[in-house]
Amino acid sequence: MSEDKKSEDEAMSPAYSRSTLLVAAALFIGFCLLLFFLPQIMLAIGGDNSWVAGSVIGAVLILPFVGFWLRGRSRRKGQN
């Protein structure tokens, strides 16, 4: 019975390697730092031009979705 329980636990839990978790943590911390310093970045790049500052915000908001799209493409490519 204990072997059945062990195999069920292994099947239900995803097998993440240490390097995968470290990369995910680094990306998360990097994105949080980017958001923290975003007002200063907008002022430095945009200055008096609000359109440039708005485009910086747009790029930062689109960045995670582009990352997820690229990840999905690479995973689908690996399955074929």
LINDA-V286261 format. One line per field, one symbol per residue. ss: DSSP state (@ for helix, = for strand, . for the rest). phi: phi as a letter, one per 20 degrees, with the letter a starting at -180 (. if undefined). burial: I if it has 24 or more other C-alpha atoms within 12 Angstrom, else O. A space follows every 50 residues. Layout:
ss->???
phi->???
burial->???
//
This chain:
ss->.@@@@@@@@@@@.....@@@@@@@@@@@@@@@@@@@.@@@@@@@@@...@ @@@@@@@@@@@@@@@@@@@@@@@@@@@@@.
phi->.ffffffffffeefeeefffffffffffffffffffeggfffffefleef fffffffgfffegffffffffffffffffe
burial->OOOOOOOOOOOOOOOOOOOOOOOOOOOOOOOOOOOOOIOOOIOOOOOOOO OOOOOIIOOIOOOOOOOOOOOOOOOOOOOO
//
